[in-house]
Each structure stands twice: as C-alpha cells, then as structure tokens.
C-alpha cells in the first residue's frame, strides 16, 4: 500500500496534465476506475453519489485506480496491455481477491 501511494504521488502532476489535455480536446476522460472483486465493484456502482457520501462502502476487496488508469491515456487512447494489472503503477491485488478473479472497471 505504501509503495502504491508513493507511485501515485510521483505521477500525480502528469496525470493532471494528461486529464486536462484530454478535456480540452474533448478526448477520452476516465471518470472512475476500480480493480478487484467483481461483486464488490458492482455493489459500489449500484450506489448513487449521495449514498456513497452517506454510507461509504468498505473498499477491502476493491482498489480505486482512477489516476493509475488516467496515466495510461494518451491522444484519446487507453494504452494498457491485457493480463494481470497488479504489477502496473498504482495497482496491487486487493486482500482476499484471487488474481484470476480480479477485474478492472473503467467509466
């Protein structure tokens, strides 16, 4: 977890620049991204914004990876190889999630 936070801090400035460039160009904007257990992600997505504020869903089996995914966007294209994401910048495998069961959700 500490390694992930350091990685995200290192790419934060670049992520902001990439996002604003995409916004200016009406390009690909990653609004939210999650990695982990499919069922836990679906439960989180079923909540409204207001519900998320009132009763946050525990993120034990989910990793919020919005900035890590935004870092992979360039010229309105997402550049991310298939396969396991757990070794990418800003990713790790959430507790109690088997690698073959982990999914990536991007909106």
Buried (B, 14 or more C-beta within 10 A) or exposed (E): EEEBEEBBEEBEEEBEEBBEBBEEEEBBEBEEBBBBBBEBBEEBEEBEEEEEEEEEBEEEBBBBBBBBBBBBBEEEEEEBEEEEBBEBBBBBBBEEBEEEEBBBBBE
